[in-house]
Amino acid sequence: MIGEAVRRMLLPEKDITFHYCSDPTQAIKVARSCQPTVILQDLVMPEMDGLVLVRFLRANNAPTKYVPLIVLSSKEEPLIKAKAFSLGANDYIVKLPDKAELIARIRYHSKAYVNLLKRNEAEAILQSENFRMAKELDMLRQMQQMILPTADELDAIEGLEIAGFMEPADEIGGDYYDVLYVDGIVTIGIGDVTGHGLESGILMVMTQTAVRTLKEIRELDPVKFLDALNRTIYKNVRRMNSEKNLTLVILTYTKGRISISGQHEETIVVRKGGLVERVDTMNLGFPIGLDEEITEFINHTIIELKEGDGIVLYTDGIPEAYNLDKEQYGLDKFCEVISHNWAGSAEEIKQAIIDDLKQFIGKQKVFDDITLLVIKQEASDNLESFEEEASDYLESLEEPELVEEVKENVNKKNIFNLFRN
């Protein structure tokens, strides 16, 4: 009787389709087939307590778990109401309600459920898209790491120890560094694209490709080199309709001399005993990709390096790093750590800097990419030529006993180093 009464109430409503099930044991099966947006359930039914069916309809694995449920009862009983709501009912109506009220409640709950389904569908699509984008970002991040110079490439460079480190703040970093060894000339580049993320990462890869291309065609003039690089990046940035640009410094090393050109952070020159000299690059170039014509701003300076001297290059993610107390790491502390650890190898110096920086930052979130390059000129070990010089010198002293003693140890590096000193 109740089912028929509800069917007749809803019959004129073209936007509502009514399905009826008289057997409570078949309720979930019927619901699965018709996929309701609202369930009306009488609490009085044959062979089952209506509240038990409410529990089944709200079971974790039931297809009706989130479908709005309106229970129909013959009495306005607070305890039964409370029990029904605690089991998951959304509404409670004393039967039979007014037709207008019933239709209004059905439409209200149905609309809410349809909106929930749409929202869930949109979230699923969004999650799928986010997953796809995350995979693509991860691929670009891996590509950025893959195009960095390898340990074998750095070890093959004669006369220099080089250690590098790059850690992006996000999945994709905007920092750039590279080391190229062509025709006995070492070219080192380091730069920082404004911001970080996908767009900055793409510009970083563009810069790496452009620098390597210019080195492959043996362009050595710093003005022509940076001018060609800037024009390439500038045109691509405009084509991308982007506002990105980057600071960039290029160093060229050969036989103890380093030429520095381009505008970036200060270049730190470190002498053998740990003495630090800071080279301001502000007047050596102009941000890349900011303007098409920058030749008038490009300049260079020459630094002489002796055995044990070196260069430290970095991006602003190091000196501008903060800790939880809002204190900045700073360039002075950075130089102090470099100076105290300069007696070690390039790898040891690099690791000492990174360890000190990480300890300073602590649990504070890192907001900028961190890039570091340590370049140290190795000691010259021309033992063969030194043997001849040492032997000739000792023989000129006409002291046979001393000559024989040195000759016994002629292949021992420490003896010659001591003698040289």
Secondary structure in CASP SS format (residue, H / E / C, confidence):
PFRMAT SS
TARGET T0000
AUTHOR 0000-0000-0000
METHOD secondary structure of the structure
MODEL  1
M C 1.00
I H 1.00
G H 1.00
E H 1.00
A H 1.00
V H 1.00
R H 1.00
R H 1.00
M H 1.00
L H 1.00
L C 1.00
P C 1.00
E C 1.00
K C 1.00
D C 1.00
I C 1.00
T C 1.00
F C 1.00
H C 1.00
Y C 1.00
C C 1.00
S C 1.00
D C 1.00
P H 1.00
T H 1.00
Q H 1.00
A H 1.00
I H 1.00
K H 1.00
V H 1.00
A H 1.00
R H 1.00
S H 1.00
C H 1.00
Q C 1.00
P C 1.00
T C 1.00
V C 1.00
I E 1.00
L E 1.00
Q E 1.00
D E 1.00
L C 1.00
V E 1.00
M E 1.00
P C 1.00
E C 1.00
M E 1.00
D E 1.00
G H 1.00
L H 1.00
V H 1.00
L H 1.00
V H 1.00
R H 1.00
F H 1.00
L H 1.00
R C 1.00
A C 1.00
N C 1.00
N C 1.00
A C 1.00
P C 1.00
T C 1.00
K C 1.00
Y C 1.00
V C 1.00
P C 1.00
L E 1.00
I E 1.00
V E 1.00
L E 1.00
S E 1.00
S C 1.00
K C 1.00
E C 1.00
E C 1.00
P H 1.00
L H 1.00
I H 1.00
K H 1.00
A H 1.00
K H 1.00
A H 1.00
F H 1.00
S H 1.00
L H 1.00
G C 1.00
A C 1.00
N C 1.00
D E 1.00
Y E 1.00
I E 1.00
V E 1.00
K C 1.00
L C 1.00
P C 1.00
D C 1.00
K H 1.00
A H 1.00
E H 1.00
L H 1.00
I H 1.00
A H 1.00
R H 1.00
I H 1.00
R H 1.00
Y H 1.00
H H 1.00
S H 1.00
K H 1.00
A H 1.00
Y H 1.00
V H 1.00
N H 1.00
L H 1.00
L H 1.00
K H 1.00
R H 1.00
N H 1.00
E H 1.00
A H 1.00
E H 1.00
A H 1.00
I H 1.00
L H 1.00
Q H 1.00
S H 1.00
E H 1.00
N H 1.00
F H 1.00
R H 1.00
M H 1.00
A H 1.00
K H 1.00
E H 1.00
L H 1.00
D H 1.00
M H 1.00
L H 1.00
R H 1.00
Q H 1.00
M H 1.00
Q H 1.00
Q H 1.00
M H 1.00
I C 1.00
L C 1.00
P C 1.00
T C 1.00
A H 1.00
D H 1.00
E H 1.00
L H 1.00
D H 1.00
A C 1.00
I C 1.00
E C 1.00
G C 1.00
L E 1.00
E E 1.00
I E 1.00
A E 1.00
G E 1.00
F E 1.00
M E 1.00
E E 1.00
P C 1.00
A C 1.00
D C 1.00
E C 1.00
I C 1.00
G C 1.00
G C 1.00
D E 1.00
Y E 1.00
Y E 1.00
D E 1.00
V E 1.00
L E 1.00
Y E 1.00
V E 1.00
D C 1.00
G C 1.00
I E 1.00
V E 1.00
T E 1.00
I E 1.00
G E 1.00
I E 1.00
G E 1.00
D E 1.00
V E 1.00
T C 1.00
G C 1.00
H C 1.00
G C 1.00
L H 1.00
E H 1.00
S H 1.00
G H 1.00
I H 1.00
L H 1.00
M H 1.00
V H 1.00
M H 1.00
T H 1.00
Q H 1.00
T H 1.00
A H 1.00
V H 1.00
R H 1.00
T H 1.00
L H 1.00
K H 1.00
E H 1.00
I C 1.00
R C 1.00
E C 1.00
L C 1.00
D C 1.00
P H 1.00
V H 1.00
K H 1.00
F H 1.00
L H 1.00
D H 1.00
A H 1.00
L H 1.00
N H 1.00
R H 1.00
T H 1.00
I H 1.00
Y H 1.00
K H 1.00
N H 1.00
V H 1.00
R H 1.00
R H 1.00
M C 1.00
N C 1.00
S C 1.00
E C 1.00
K C 1.00
N C 1.00
L E 1.00
T E 1.00
L E 1.00
V E 1.00
I E 1.00
L E 1.00
T E 1.00
Y E 1.00
T E 1.00
K C 1.00
G C 1.00
R E 1.00
I E 1.00
S E 1.00
I E 1.00
S E 1.00
G C 1.00
Q C 1.00
H C 1.00
E C 1.00
E C 1.00
T E 1.00
I E 1.00
V E 1.00
V E 1.00
R C 1.00
K C 1.00
G C 1.00
G C 1.00
L C 1.00
V E 1.00
E E 1.00
R E 1.00
V E 1.00
D C 1.00
T C 1.00
M H 1.00
N H 1.00
L H 1.00
G C 1.00
F C 1.00
P C 1.00
I E 1.00
G C 1.00
L C 1.00
D C 1.00
E C 1.00
E C 1.00
I C 1.00
T H 1.00
E H 1.00
F H 1.00
I C 1.00
N C 1.00
H E 1.00
T E 1.00
I E 1.00
I E 1.00
E E 1.00
L C 1.00
K C 1.00
E C 1.00
G C 1.00
D C 1.00
G E 1.00
I E 1.00
V E 1.00
L E 1.00
Y E 1.00
T C 1.00
D C 1.00
G C 1.00
I C 1.00
P C 1.00
E C 1.00
A C 1.00
Y E 1.00
N C 1.00
L C 1.00
D C 1.00
K C 1.00
E C 1.00
Q E 1.00
Y C 1.00
G C 1.00
L H 1.00
D H 1.00
K H 1.00
F H 1.00
C H 1.00
E H 1.00
V H 1.00
I H 1.00
S H 1.00
H H 1.00
N C 1.00
W C 1.00
A C 1.00
G C 1.00
S C 1.00
A H 1.00
E H 1.00
E H 1.00
I H 1.00
K H 1.00
Q H 1.00
A H 1.00
I H 1.00
I H 1.00
D H 1.00
D H 1.00
L H 1.00
K H 1.00
Q H 1.00
F H 1.00
I H 1.00
G C 1.00
K C 1.00
Q C 1.00
K C 1.00
V C 1.00
F C 1.00
D C 1.00
D C 1.00
I E 1.00
T E 1.00
L E 1.00
L E 1.00
V E 1.00
I E 1.00
K E 1.00
Q E 1.00
E C 1.00
A C 1.00
S C 1.00
D C 1.00
N C 1.00
L H 1.00
E H 1.00
S H 1.00
F H 1.00
E H 1.00
E H 1.00
E H 1.00
A H 1.00
S H 1.00
D H 1.00
Y H 1.00
L H 1.00
E H 1.00
S H 1.00
L C 1.00
E C 1.00
E C 1.00
P H 1.00
E H 1.00
L H 1.00
V H 1.00
E H 1.00
E H 1.00
V H 1.00
K H 1.00
E H 1.00
N C 1.00
V C 1.00
N C 1.00
K C 1.00
K H 1.00
N H 1.00
I H 1.00
F H 1.00
N H 1.00
L H 1.00
F H 1.00
R H 1.00
N C 1.00
END
